[in-house]
Amino acid sequence: MSAALLVAASPLLATTATAEPVPDHPALGAVFPLGDHSAPKTGYKELTTPGVTYRVFNQGAASDVWTVWVRFDDGQEVTTAETVATTHAEKLRAAEFGDVRVVPVNSPATADTYAQTFYGVHVGSYTTAAEAKALQADLKAKGFADSRVLYTAETDPDSRGPWQIRVITIRPDAKVDLRAEHGLTVSDSETVRQLSARVGALAAVNGTEFDINSTNNTHFMGHEGVPQGLYMQDNVLLGAPNNGRTALLLNAAGGGHRITEVKSRTWITAPDGTTRDVDGINRVAGQILGCGGVGDDFRKTATLGNVPRLDPWRNGTCYDPNEIVVFRPEWGADDTPAPAEEWAGATVTEVVMNGSWDVLEVRDAPGPIPKGGRVLQGIGKGGEWLGTLKRGVRVTPHTSVTDMAGTPVTASALAAFGAGTPALMRNGQVWLNPAANGMAHVACGLPAPAAGCRPSGILTARHPRTLAGISAEGHLMLVTIDGRNPQASVGVTLPEAARVMEWLGARDAVGLGSGGDTTLMVENSLYNRPWDQWTDTAAHERAVSNAVVVVKRP
């Protein structure tokens, strides 16, 4: 059966969600967790390798409208004060705009954030985006310039969808390998289609979040392949974690797969016995995407100046003037990159080594990475420490990657991916930890207080999602939920994603990259609809940092 039929959920595949007694299929009688909770239409096929299956679920119909979300004077879309939202709405009515609504947006309590109701202001209700855009122009002409066109399914808790959910399930006895795959270099991005084709993958989904080259990423460092946080291929650490964040670990220590919070430490010992932590791996020195590093890291604030921060902060930017970063051959560029623009003009010290970590050269500018070798690049105090090393000496590297209890997670075939979401399920229960993953209000310090941290709006918006789950039987589920497509699939919030994974039978679950990243390739065909913006009219495959690939064994 063709991929097109599976994507379209043709009548040939129409059954109820409870008709097929396949492991990890929703349990008999399980209620679909979205929309009106009616049973979805479903399709199923076993792929060319026994033990690897594909399922698609379709449910719901478009029921939402286009509107304009008018931001407050401080540029924010929501406020925690209903009176502020009411006053803003009154200003719009006074300007003779009709259908002005104060809209509550509820963020539920989680393992480490408290419940919070936010309030936004919407104007107008239309069947097309073009009508909403015309209203947006009128708003701008009357002084309300800061707004965006919104399809209300993005935040409407009563949306009726639609939804398209696709699931690849891999049994423990399937004769396949689960791997991490990046492009020809870790500094460049490629589509999941390209990554899948290179290794002849049976199936593949996008992996970690990354330093995307986008107008929304104002701190882009020039190398789109660099992952945000943990990335390991064949037990080699190619991207250091934002310490404390949740990760997907495939082929982990003890066998099988695991989802847990992870931290790492990399350090080097000089011949005289002195040691120095390595701050980063395969990234620009002095700037940390997602924070959660070591050393003298800080974030910039408008009112408090530079605030020290070693906790993770998803998509946030931290800085450190005193770093050492190691570049491996996988970096792939002709030369190591210059430090972050924040430290432009700073003295750079590089120690060039062979594969045995013997010092071949000490130089004062970025340069090539020797074949099979390493380069340690230092700025500030990190550069001063490197400057004490002499040609011909050998340094000793050390790396530990552990869970938060300090237990090593490494194994010879480990593939590890830093999550793009909080944990979603733990030990069979819906369980989200946004604060631990840098997704609470930025002012929250860890460990979270007993009452929980103040939430951000991260839990309230629907987006496309790529999810991973592990069942009690050890089956791995790779799940995509399309979104931002009013006629095909509107996406899910993070709490909804957790309930979907619970419905699918996961014991533990987490999200990977989301939004326009979300891509599923099966047997060399694109099976989902990658969608970037709500107003898009066609699928678009985004280049990403890496992918989870399922490869048939010879």
C-alpha positions in Angstrom: 0.0 0.0 0.0 1.4 3.4 -0.9 2.5 6.1 1.5 -0.1 8.4 0.0 -2.9 6.1 1.1 -1.6 5.9 4.6 -1.2 9.6 4.9 -4.7 10.2 3.6 -6.2 7.6 5.9 -8.2 6.1 3.0 -11.4 4.1 3.7 -9.4 0.9 2.9 -7.6 1.5 6.3 -10.6 2.7 8.3 -11.2 0.7 11.4 -11.7 1.6 15.0 -8.8 2.2 17.3 -9.5 -0.9 19.3 -9.9 -3.4 16.5 -6.3 -4.5 16.2 -4.7 -6.5 19.0 -1.1 -5.3 18.3 1.4 -4.6 21.1 1.4 -0.9 22.0 -1.9 -0.4 20.2 -4.3 1.6 22.4 -5.7 -0.8 24.9 -9.2 -2.2 24.3 -11.7 0.4 25.4 -9.1 3.2 25.7 -10.7 6.6 25.1 -9.0 8.8 22.5 -7.7 11.8 24.5 -8.4 14.7 22.1 -11.4 16.5 20.8 -14.8 14.8 21.3 -13.0 11.6 22.3 -14.6 9.5 19.5 -12.6 6.6 18.2 -10.2 7.7 15.4 -9.9 6.1 12.0 -6.7 4.1 11.9 -4.4 2.5 9.4 -1.8 -0.2 10.1 1.0 -2.0 8.3 4.0 -4.0 9.2 7.2 -2.8 7.5 9.6 -4.9 5.6 11.3 -6.0 8.8 9.2 -8.0 11.2 8.7 -6.3 14.5 8.6 -2.8 13.1 5.1 -1.4 12.4 3.4 1.8 11.3 0.1 3.1 12.4 -1.8 6.3 11.6 -4.8 7.8 13.5 -7.1 10.4 12.1 -9.8 12.1 14.2 -11.7 15.4 14.3 -12.7 18.2 11.9 -11.9 21.8 11.6 -14.0 23.9 14.0 -11.9 27.0 14.8 -11.6 30.5 13.3 -9.0 33.0 12.3 -8.6 36.0 14.6 -6.0 38.7 15.5 -4.1 38.4 18.8 -3.3 42.0 19.9 -0.3 42.2 22.1 -0.1 44.4 25.2 2.0 47.6 25.5 5.0 45.6 26.8 5.0 43.4 23.7 3.7 40.3 25.5 0.7 38.3 24.2 -0.5 37.3 27.7 -0.7 38.7 31.2 -1.5 37.1 34.5 -3.7 40.1 35.4 -7.2 39.9 34.0 -7.7 43.6 34.7 -4.9 44.5 32.4 -6.4 42.4 29.6 -9.8 44.0 30.3 -8.4 47.5 30.0 -6.6 46.6 26.8 -9.9 45.2 25.4 -11.7 48.4 26.3 -9.1 50.5 24.4 -9.8 48.4 21.3 -13.6 48.8 21.7 -13.1 52.6 22.1 -11.3 52.6 18.8 -14.5 51.1 17.3 -13.3 47.5 16.9 -16.0 44.9 17.4 -15.8 41.3 18.6 -13.1 42.0 21.1 -12.6 39.1 23.5 -10.5 38.6 26.7 -9.4 35.0 26.3 -8.2 32.9 29.3 -5.3 30.5 28.6 -4.9 27.9 31.3 -1.5 26.4 32.1 -2.0 23.3 34.3 0.1 22.3 37.3 3.0 20.0 36.7 5.6 18.2 38.7 7.6 21.5 39.1 5.3 24.4 38.1 2.1 25.7 39.6 -1.1 26.2 37.7 -1.6 29.6 36.2 -4.3 31.4 34.1 -3.0 33.8 31.5 -5.1 36.3 29.6 -4.9 37.5 26.0 -7.0 39.7 23.8 -8.4 38.6 20.4 -10.3 40.7 17.9 -12.5 39.3 15.1 -13.6 35.9 14.0 -13.1 34.9 10.3 -13.2 31.9 8.1 -10.1 32.8 6.2 -6.6 34.1 7.2 -6.9 36.8 4.5 -9.8 38.4 6.3 -7.9 38.4 9.6 -4.9 40.0 7.9 -7.1 42.8 6.6 -8.3 43.4 10.2 -4.6 43.4 11.3 -3.9 46.2 8.8 -6.8 48.2 10.2 -5.5 47.7 13.7 -2.1 49.0 12.7 -3.6 52.0 11.1 -5.3 52.9 14.4 -2.2 52.5 16.5 -2.4 48.8 17.5 0.7 47.8 15.5 1.8 44.8 17.6 -0.3 41.8 16.7 -0.4 38.6 14.9 -2.9 36.6 12.9 -4.0 33.5 14.9 -5.9 30.3 14.1 -7.7 29.7 17.4 -6.9 26.0 17.5 -3.5 27.0 18.6 -4.8 27.7 22.2 -8.5 26.8 22.2 -8.9 24.0 24.7 -12.3 23.1 23.1 -10.9 22.7 19.6 -12.2 19.7 17.6 -9.0 19.3 15.6 -8.5 17.7 13.2 -5.5 15.5 14.3 -3.2 13.1 12.4 -1.0 10.9 14.6 1.6 8.5 13.1 3.4 5.9 15.1 6.4 3.7 14.3 6.8 0.9 16.9 9.9 -1.2 17.2 9.8 -4.4 19.2 13.0 -5.3 21.2 13.4 -8.5 19.1 13.2 -6.6 15.7 16.3 -7.1 13.7 17.1 -3.5 13.4 19.6 -1.0 14.8 18.5 2.3 16.4 21.0 5.0 15.7 21.8 8.7 15.8 22.5 10.2 12.4 23.8 13.7 11.5 24.9 15.1 8.2 28.4 15.0 6.8 29.4 17.3 9.6 27.9 18.2 12.9 28.1 21.9 12.0 25.7 21.7 9.1 22.0 20.7 8.8 20.3 18.3 6.4 16.7 17.2 6.0 15.5 14.0 7.6 15.0 12.7 4.1 18.7 13.1 3.3 19.8 11.6 6.7 17.5 8.7 6.2 18.6 8.0 2.6 22.3 8.1 3.5 22.0 5.0 5.8 19.1 3.3 4.0 16.8 3.7 7.0 13.7 1.8 7.4 12.2 4.7 9.3 13.5 8.0 10.6 12.3 11.0 12.6 13.9 14.3 13.5 16.1 14.4 16.6 17.3 17.2 18.8 16.5 20.9 18.7 19.3 23.0 17.3 20.7 26.4 16.6 18.3 27.2 13.8 19.0 29.9 11.2 15.7 31.8 11.6 14.5 35.4 12.1 13.2 34.2 15.4 16.7 33.1 16.6 18.4 36.5 17.0 21.4 34.9 18.6 22.2 32.4 15.8 25.9 31.5 15.8 26.3 30.7 12.2 26.3 26.8 12.3 22.8 25.4 11.9 23.9 21.8 12.6 24.9 22.5 16.2 22.4 20.6 18.5 20.8 22.3 21.5 22.1 20.1 24.3 23.0 16.4 24.4 23.8 14.5 21.2 25.7 11.2 21.2 26.4 8.8 18.3 27.9 5.4 19.0 28.7 6.5 22.6 30.7 9.5 21.4 29.7 12.8 22.9 29.2 15.3 20.1 27.1 17.8 21.9 27.2 18.4 25.6 23.8 18.4 27.5 22.1 21.4 29.0 22.6 19.8 32.4 19.6 18.4 34.0 17.4 18.2 31.0 15.5 15.1 29.9 16.9 13.0 27.2 16.1 9.9 25.0 18.7 7.3 25.4 18.8 4.4 22.9 20.8 1.3 23.5 21.7 2.6 27.0 23.7 1.1 29.9 22.0 -2.1 31.1 20.4 -2.7 27.7 17.2 -1.3 26.2 16.1 2.3 26.0 15.6 4.9 28.7 14.2 8.4 29.2 15.7 10.3 32.0 17.4 13.6 33.0 21.0 13.7 32.1 24.2 15.6 33.0 27.8 15.4 31.8 31.2 16.5 32.7 34.2 16.6 30.4 37.6 17.6 31.8 41.3 17.3 30.9 44.4 16.6 33.0 47.7 18.2 32.2 51.0 16.4 32.7 51.6 18.2 36.0 48.3 16.8 37.4 46.2 20.1 37.1 42.8 19.7 35.7 40.4 22.0 33.8 36.7 21.5 32.9 35.8 21.6 29.2 32.8 23.9 28.8 31.6 22.8 25.4 31.9 20.3 22.6 31.6 21.3 18.9 30.1 24.7 19.4 31.1 28.4 19.3 33.1 29.3 22.4 31.6 31.9 24.8 27.9 31.4 23.9 25.7 28.6 25.2 22.4 27.8 23.5 20.0 26.6 26.1 22.3 27.4 29.0 22.8 24.6 31.6 26.6 24.7 31.3 29.5 24.9 33.7 31.9 27.7 34.8 31.2 31.4 34.6 28.0 31.3 32.6 25.5 34.2 32.8 22.4 35.5 31.1 21.9 39.2 30.2 19.0 41.1 31.7 17.7 44.6 31.1 17.3 45.5 34.8 19.7 43.2 36.7 22.7 43.2 34.4 24.5 39.9 34.0 22.9 37.2 36.1 24.9 34.0 36.8 23.0 31.0 35.4 24.0 27.3 35.3 20.4 26.0 35.1 19.0 25.1 31.6 16.9 27.7 29.8 15.4 26.3 26.6 16.2 28.4 23.5 17.8 31.0 25.8 21.3 32.3 25.5 24.0 32.4 28.1 27.5 33.7 27.8 30.9 32.8 29.4 34.1 34.8 28.8 36.4 32.0 30.2 35.7 28.8 28.2 37.5 25.8 26.7 35.6 24.1 23.8 36.8 20.9 22.2 36.4 20.4 18.4 36.4 16.9 17.0 36.8 15.8 13.4 33.1 15.6 13.1 32.9 19.4 13.3 33.8 19.2 9.6 34.6 22.8 8.8 38.0 23.6 7.3 38.8 25.7 10.4 37.5 25.9 13.9 35.0 28.8 14.3 35.8 32.2 15.9 34.4 32.8 19.4 31.0 34.3 19.8 30.5 37.9 18.7 30.1 38.9 22.3 33.9 38.3 22.8 35.0 39.6 19.4 38.7 40.7 19.7 39.3 38.4 22.7 42.6 36.5 22.7 42.2 33.0 21.3 44.5 30.1 22.3 44.2 26.8 20.5 45.9 23.5 21.3 46.1 21.2 18.4 46.4 17.5 19.2 46.4 14.1 17.5 44.0 11.3 18.3 46.1 10.3 21.4 45.8 13.8 22.8 49.5 14.6 22.2 50.0 18.4 21.7 51.2 19.1 18.2 50.9 22.8 18.2 49.8 25.8 20.3 48.5 28.6 18.1 46.8 32.0 18.7 44.0 31.9 16.1 41.3 29.4 14.8 42.6 26.9 12.3 42.1 23.4 10.9 41.4 20.3 12.9 43.9 17.6 12.1 42.6 14.3 10.6 41.7 12.1 13.5 42.7 14.8 16.0 41.3 17.4 18.3 41.5 21.1 18.9 41.0 22.7 22.3 40.0 26.3 21.9 40.2 28.7 24.8 39.2 32.2 25.6 39.8 34.2 28.8 40.9 32.1 31.7 40.4 29.0 29.6 42.9 30.3 27.0 45.3 31.2 29.8 45.2 27.6 31.1 45.7 26.1 27.6 48.7 28.5 27.1 50.6 26.5 29.8 50.6 23.4 27.7 53.7 22.7 25.6 54.3 21.0 22.3 55.0 17.3 22.8 53.2 16.8 26.1 50.1 14.5 26.4 46.9 15.6 28.1 44.4 13.1 29.5 40.7 13.5 28.6 37.8 12.4 30.8 34.1 12.3 30.2 31.2 11.2 32.3 27.6 11.1 31.2 25.2 10.1 34.0 21.6 10.4 35.2 21.0 12.9 38.0 21.8 10.2 40.6 25.3 9.9 39.1 24.8 6.5 37.5 26.5 6.2 34.1 24.2 5.8 31.1 26.8 5.1 28.5 27.2 1.9 26.5 29.0 1.0 23.3 26.1 1.7 20.9 24.5 4.5 22.9 22.5 7.0 20.8 21.4 10.0 22.9 19.2 12.9 22.1 18.5 15.9 24.3 14.8 16.5 24.5 12.9 19.4 23.0 10.2 19.1 25.7 9.9 18.2 29.3 9.4 14.6 30.2 5.8 13.7 29.3 5.4 10.4 31.1 7.3 8.6 33.9 6.6 5.1 35.2 3.2 4.9 33.5 1.9 8.2 34.7 1.5 11.6 32.9 4.4 13.6 34.4 5.8 16.8 33.1 8.8 18.7 34.5 9.1 22.0 32.6 11.2 23.8 35.2 13.9 21.1 35.2 14.0 21.6 31.4 14.3 25.3 31.4 10.7 25.9 30.3 9.3 27.7 33.4 9.6 31.4 33.9 13.2 32.5 33.4 13.4 33.8 36.9 12.8 30.3 38.4 15.8 28.8 40.1 16.4 25.1 40.5 15.7 23.0 42.4 12.1 24.2 42.0 10.4 25.3 45.3 7.9 23.0 46.9 5.0 25.0 45.5 6.5 24.9 42.0 7.9 27.5 39.7 6.0 30.2 37.9 5.0 28.7 34.5 5.8 30.2 31.1 3.3 29.8 28.3 5.1 26.7 27.0 2.3 24.3 28.0 -0.6 26.2 26.4 0.1 26.2 22.6 -0.5 23.5 20.0 2.3 22.7 17.7 3.5 19.8 15.5 5.3 17.3 17.8 7.8 14.5 17.4 7.6 12.2 20.4 9.3 9.1 21.7 7.9 6.6 24.1 8.9 3.3 25.7 6.3 0.7 26.7 6.5 -1.6 29.7 7.5 -4.3 27.3 10.4 -2.3 26.0 8.9 -1.3 22.7 10.1 2.0 21.3 7.5 4.3 19.8 8.5 7.1 17.5 5.5 9.4 17.1 4.7 12.4 14.9 1.6 14.6 15.4 1.2 17.1 12.5 0.2 20.6 13.3 -0.4 24.2 12.2 -2.6 22.8 9.3 -6.2 23.8 9.9 -7.6 21.2 7.4 -5.4 18.3 8.2 -4.0 18.5 11.8 -3.7 21.3 14.3 -1.1 19.8 16.6 -1.1 19.3 20.4 -0.1 21.0 23.6 2.5 19.3 25.7 -0.2 18.1 28.2 -2.1 16.7 25.3 1.0 15.1 23.9 1.4 13.3 27.2 -2.1 12.0 27.1 -1.6 10.8 23.6 1.5 8.8 24.7 -0.5 7.4 27.6 -3.2 6.3 25.2 -0.7 4.7 23.0 0.6 2.6 25.9 3.9 4.3 26.8 5.4 3.9 30.2 7.9 6.8 29.7 7.8 9.5 27.1 9.4 12.7 26.0 9.4 15.1 23.0 12.2 15.7 20.5 12.3 18.6 18.1 8.9 20.1 17.2 7.2 22.6 15.0 8.6 22.7 11.5 11.2 20.1 12.5 8.6 17.3 12.8 9.2 14.8 10.0 8.6 11.1 9.5 10.3 9.1 6.7 9.3 5.5 6.1 11.0 3.3 3.5 12.3 6.4 1.6 8.9 8.1 1.5 7.7 11.2 3.5 4.8 10.0 5.6 3.7 13.1 7.4 3.1 16.8 6.5 5.9 19.0 7.8 4.2 22.4 8.3 6.0 25.6 9.4 3.4 28.3 9.6 -0.4 28.2 10.1 -0.8 30.1 6.8 1.4 27.7 4.8 -0.3 26.0 1.8 2.1 23.1 1.3 4.4 20.8 3.2 8.1 21.9 3.6 10.9 19.7 4.8 13.2 21.6 7.1 16.9 20.9 7.4 17.6 19.7 11.0 20.6 18.8 13.1 20.2 15.1 13.4 17.7 12.2 13.3 16.7 9.0 15.0 17.0 6.3 12.4 15.9 2.7 12.3 18.2 0.6 10.1 17.6 -3.0 9.0 20.5 -5.3 10.0 22.3 -7.0 7.1 
